[in-house]
C-alpha cells in the first residue's frame, strides 16, 4: 500500500496540476472581482486544518493528515468552481505568460449589452 500511495503522489502531472491550481487559487483570493462567498471556502478549510477538532484525529499517523489534505484539495476545487470564468481565464493566461499578480483592469472586463431606448 505504501509503495502504491507514494507512486501515486509522485506523478508529475498530478503534482504539477495541484500546484498550478494552488497558485491560481492564491491569485484569485487577492482578486477584488471574486465574490466574498467564494473566498470564504478556502478560509474555512484553513481553519479546519488548524483547529484541533477533526473528522479523523491527527493522532492517527497517516489518516489524520490525509483528511486534512483532502479537505484542502476539495476546498480549492470548490473555490475555483465558484470564481467567475472570465477572472479565472485572465489569471490563468497571466500565469502562463509569467506576469506578476495584478488585479483585472476595467479594460479587461467586457460587458456585452444592447442599448434600448424607451
Number of C-alpha atoms within 10 A of each C-alpha: 6 7 7 9 9 10 10 12 11 11 10 10 10 12 13 11 11 15 12 14 17 17 14 19 21 14 18 25 20 13 18 11 14 17 14 11 10 19 20 14 19 23 14 14 20 15 10 16 18 11 9 9 10 14 9 13 14 17 9 9 9 9 13 15 16 13 17 20 14 12 17 21 17 14 20 22 17 14 20 22 12 16 20 14 10 14 19 20 12 14 23 18 12 15 16 8 9 9 10 10 14 11 16 15 7 7 6 11 11 8 6 5 6 6 5 5 4 3
